[in-house]
């Protein structure tokens, strides 16, 4: 099983601040996918195939990476970005999620 | 528009089973996989497996083999997940999602308590 380790686990960012969330895989994966989840709601697809933004996702978000290291970046934090973000790999069964990164507004 | 409507919250006793439903609309049900995901309150996401309604084919994460059973009723465009031999560790939200996790249901809360 591929274990995905996200860092940081929690963080707070000020409006306008650049944010980077990292997802490291225990073995190489082909792509990484990201989801945003706000309290009491279902996860939303956010970034797929490592760097493609899902429909409706602001272009201040970006994704990058390869092999065992991937990241989600927000170029300029906004209040609406406060949420928990999860990475997901589907390169190998069982598909696995990272433990999540809770991003708060400072 | 694509919608996945899940059944309501369940309260079940240890050792019993619950059957959760996920009714699809807005697309051809038989053409897309349905995935199931577990999330314990305040915790992360865990992939359970999937079903392909077109032919009933299933795949289960090893951890959930024997725990979860997927079925699909094409006449009603509804996917089901049976959770058996319930224990308190099965208490969680369960989500269904369409292929590529592009669309999600609202989740069903299962509480296992005596």
Interface residues (C-beta under 8 A of the other chain):
Chain A: X33 X35 X42 X43 X44 X45 X48 X54 X86 X88 X93 X94 X95 X96 X97 X98 X99 X100
Chain B: X37 X44 X45 X46 X47 X59 X61 X62 X63 X95 X100 X101 X102 X104 X105 X106 X107
